[in-house]
Amino acid sequence: MNYEKEKSKYEKRYEEQMRELLVLTGEYVGGAGSVAKGLWSPSADILGYVDLETGETVESEGYLSWLAREEDKDGWIYHLKDLTIYHIKCRKIKPEKVMKNAQPRFFNHFMLTEVVERGVENPALSKLLEKYKEVVVIEDGDCGTFTLERHFNWFAGTVDWLGEDCHVTLECDEENGTTADRALAQFKNIYANLKEWDQKFRAFASEKLTELANDWQDEGYDDEDGEALAAITEESFAGRIAISEFSIDAEGDYEVYYDDDDMFGDHVIIVSGSVDGGMEDAHIAG
């Protein structure tokens, strides 16, 4: 790996102008993607920033990234912490390097070159942090309580799914939103006839995956006595899987997650579709 060559290629994605910003980091700091053997690009989410040259405050999400070597893994050079204000030097990504139709946060992407000061006080960013930490809750008489998880842009809660606990997420009405009225309305269409929907989900999953489950079983999964396991039928498949999670967005597109009862070596079964369009796919993951 030619470090200087990779560094030059990496830096060409960013403008030459060096900027000084105050940035407020988000909750996810310290992840890294591989660039080349022994070379990584760590990153940190930001919730907003202040341009120290213009004085402009931008209350939009974005992120920082930079290059680091394998030996820098402990702290990734800058040792950034979440929900903290930093004075930094950086270069902004060139607009043409952002994918077409990308979310706005990808245009607030800066290559970090230096941390000038840590734990900075700034009224605008401190106010933004307070707002971010506010607990926002949806109370629904039928479905229960859902709490905003800002980083994921959804509300999350646990509902009674035919006697079992199910983790449910409702996509926010808009990016960085604080409501999920449309997703909740879509979910309530399902929840009002939950037994019927659950039977449909199970039937669809069993129709699509029973043959695969038997193929897995034929690869040598025997019981404790060494005898071959009984064939899995669509009926037994549908009865064995157990609900775990459900997610839905504002348009009514959903994903239903079932535990597989070890038919696929402890994987998750996912059924996807839409409230209006029906079920589209069933597969295993994890």
C-alpha positions in Angstrom: 0.0 0.0 0.0 1.4 3.3 -1.1 0.3 5.7 1.7 1.1 8.9 -0.1 -0.7 7.8 -3.3 -3.9 6.8 -1.3 -3.7 10.0 0.7 -3.5 12.1 -2.4 -6.5 10.3 -4.0 -8.5 10.6 -0.8 -7.9 14.4 -0.4 -8.8 15.1 -4.0 -12.5 14.6 -3.0 -12.3 17.7 -0.9 -12.0 21.5 -1.6 -8.7 23.1 -1.2 -10.1 25.8 1.1 -9.3 25.2 4.8 -12.2 26.0 7.1 -12.4 26.5 10.8 -15.6 25.3 12.4 -17.1 24.6 15.7 -18.8 21.2 15.4 -21.2 19.4 17.7 -20.6 15.6 17.4 -23.5 13.2 17.3 -23.9 9.9 19.1 -22.0 7.8 16.6 -18.2 8.5 16.8 -15.3 6.3 16.0 -16.6 3.9 13.3 -14.2 3.3 10.4 -14.3 1.9 6.9 -11.4 0.2 5.1 -9.8 2.3 2.3 -6.9 -0.1 1.5 -4.8 -2.7 3.3 -3.7 -1.1 6.6 -5.5 2.2 5.8 -8.8 3.3 7.3 -11.3 6.2 7.1 -12.7 6.8 10.6 -15.8 9.1 10.9 -17.9 11.0 13.3 -21.5 12.2 12.9 -22.1 15.9 13.6 -25.4 17.5 14.6 -24.5 21.0 13.4 -21.7 23.5 13.1 -20.7 27.1 13.3 -18.5 28.6 10.5 -16.0 30.7 12.4 -15.2 32.9 9.4 -18.8 33.8 8.5 -20.4 33.3 11.9 -23.1 31.2 10.2 -24.8 28.5 12.4 -25.9 25.4 10.4 -28.4 23.2 12.3 -28.1 20.2 10.0 -26.6 16.8 10.4 -23.4 15.9 8.6 -20.2 14.1 9.4 -16.4 14.3 9.6 -14.0 11.7 8.1 -10.2 11.4 7.8 -7.5 8.9 7.0 -5.8 6.8 9.7 -3.4 3.9 9.7 -3.8 0.5 11.3 -1.7 1.5 14.3 -4.0 4.5 14.9 -7.0 2.3 15.8 -6.9 3.3 19.5 -8.8 6.5 19.3 -8.3 7.0 15.6 -5.8 9.9 16.1 -8.3 12.5 17.4 -10.0 10.6 20.2 -13.3 12.3 19.6 -16.2 11.9 22.0 -20.0 12.0 21.3 -22.2 15.0 22.0 -19.2 17.3 22.4 -18.3 20.7 20.8 -14.9 20.9 19.1 -13.0 23.7 17.3 -11.6 22.0 14.2 -9.8 22.7 10.9 -11.3 20.9 7.9 -12.0 20.8 4.2 -15.5 20.4 2.8 -16.3 17.7 0.2 -16.7 18.8 -3.4 -20.4 18.9 -4.4 -19.7 16.8 -7.5 -18.3 14.0 -5.3 -21.6 13.6 -3.5 -23.9 10.9 -5.0 -26.9 12.1 -7.0 -30.1 12.4 -4.9 -28.1 11.9 -1.7 -29.6 13.1 1.6 -28.6 16.7 2.7 -26.3 15.4 5.4 -23.9 14.0 2.8 -23.3 17.6 1.6 -22.2 18.5 5.2 -19.2 16.2 4.9 -15.8 17.5 6.0 -12.4 16.0 6.0 -11.0 16.6 9.5 -7.3 17.8 9.5 -6.9 19.2 13.1 -8.6 19.5 16.4 -7.8 22.9 17.7 -9.8 22.9 21.0 -12.0 20.4 22.8 -15.1 20.9 25.0 -15.8 24.4 23.6 -18.7 26.5 24.9 -21.0 27.9 22.2 -24.6 29.1 22.9 -26.0 28.1 19.5 -24.6 24.6 19.6 -25.3 24.1 23.3 -29.0 25.0 22.5 -28.9 22.5 19.6 -27.6 19.8 22.0 -30.3 20.5 24.5 -32.9 20.2 21.7 -31.4 16.9 20.6 -31.5 15.5 24.1 -35.2 16.4 24.5 -37.4 13.3 25.0 -40.2 13.2 22.4 -42.9 10.7 22.9 -46.0 9.5 21.0 -48.8 8.2 23.2 -51.4 6.1 21.3 -54.4 4.6 23.0 -54.3 1.5 20.8 -50.7 0.8 20.2 -48.9 2.3 23.3 -45.9 4.5 23.7 -43.2 5.3 21.1 -40.0 7.4 21.8 -38.1 9.3 19.3 -34.6 7.9 18.4 -33.2 10.9 16.6 -30.2 9.3 15.0 -32.3 6.7 13.2 -35.1 9.2 12.4 -37.7 6.9 13.9 -39.9 6.4 16.9 -39.5 3.1 18.8 -41.7 1.2 21.2 -42.8 -2.3 22.3 -46.3 -3.5 21.5 -48.4 -6.5 22.4 -48.3 -8.7 19.3 -50.8 -11.5 19.9 -49.4 -12.1 23.4 -45.8 -11.6 22.5 -43.6 -8.4 22.9 -42.6 -6.9 19.5 -40.2 -4.0 19.0 -41.8 -1.5 16.6 -40.2 1.4 14.8 -42.2 4.2 13.0 -40.3 6.3 10.5 -40.5 10.1 11.1 -42.6 12.2 8.8 -39.6 14.1 7.6 -35.8 14.1 7.9 -34.8 15.1 11.5 -38.6 15.2 12.3 -40.3 15.0 15.6 -43.6 13.4 14.4 -44.5 10.0 12.9 -48.2 10.5 12.2 -48.2 8.9 8.8 -46.2 5.8 9.8 -48.4 5.4 12.9 -51.6 5.6 10.8 -50.2 2.9 8.5 -49.2 0.7 11.4 -52.7 1.1 12.9 -54.2 -0.3 9.7 -52.3 -3.5 10.4 -52.7 -3.5 14.2 -56.5 -3.3 13.9 -56.5 -6.6 12.1 -53.3 -8.0 13.6 -54.3 -11.7 13.7 -55.1 -11.7 10.0 -51.9 -9.9 9.1 -49.8 -12.1 11.2 -51.2 -15.2 9.5 -50.5 -13.6 6.1 -46.9 -12.9 7.1 -46.3 -16.4 8.4 -48.0 -18.0 5.4 -45.9 -15.9 3.0 -42.6 -16.7 4.8 -43.4 -20.4 4.9 -44.3 -20.5 1.2 -41.1 -18.8 0.3 -38.7 -20.4 2.7 -39.8 -23.9 3.8 -37.9 -25.6 1.0 -34.8 -23.7 2.0 -35.3 -24.7 5.6 -35.4 -28.4 4.6 -32.2 -27.9 2.5 -30.4 -26.6 5.6 -31.7 -29.5 7.6 -30.5 -32.0 5.0 -27.0 -30.7 5.5 -26.5 -32.9 8.5 -28.6 -31.4 11.3 -29.7 -34.5 13.2 -31.3 -34.8 16.6 -29.5 -36.0 19.7 -30.1 -39.7 18.9 -28.5 -39.4 15.5 -31.7 -39.8 13.6 -32.7 -37.5 10.8 -35.0 -34.7 11.7 -38.6 -34.7 10.5 -39.3 -32.8 7.3 -40.5 -29.2 7.9 -43.9 -28.5 6.4 -45.2 -25.1 5.5 -47.7 -25.5 8.4 -45.0 -26.4 10.9 -42.7 -23.6 9.6 -45.5 -21.0 10.1 -46.1 -22.2 13.6 -42.5 -22.3 14.7 -41.4 -18.7 13.8 -41.8 -16.0 16.5 -42.3 -12.3 16.1 -39.4 -10.0 17.2 -39.5 -6.7 15.3 -41.7 -4.6 12.9 -40.7 -1.5 11.1 -42.9 0.8 8.9 -42.4 4.0 7.0 -44.8 6.9 6.1 -45.7 5.2 2.8 -46.7 2.0 4.4 -43.6 0.0 3.4 -42.8 -2.5 6.2 -40.4 -5.2 7.3 -41.5 -7.9 9.7 -38.8 -9.8 11.6 -39.3 -13.3 13.0 -37.0 -15.5 15.0 -36.4 -18.7 13.0 -36.5 -21.3 15.9 -33.0 -22.4 14.7 -34.3 -23.7 11.4 -31.6 -21.6 9.7 -28.9 -21.8 12.4 -30.4 -18.9 14.5 -31.0 -16.4 11.7 -33.7 -13.8 11.4 -36.6 -14.2 8.9 -37.6 -10.9 7.2 -40.9 -10.4 5.4 -41.2 -7.1 3.5 -44.0 -5.4 1.6 -46.4 -2.6 1.8 -49.8 -2.0 3.3 -51.4 -1.3 0.0 -49.3 -3.5 -2.3 -49.0 -6.7 -0.4 -46.0 -8.9 0.5 -43.0 -8.7 -1.8 -40.1 -10.7 -0.4 -39.1 -13.1 2.4 -35.5 -14.0 3.2 -33.2 -14.8 6.0 -30.5 -12.5 7.5 -28.1 -12.3 10.3 
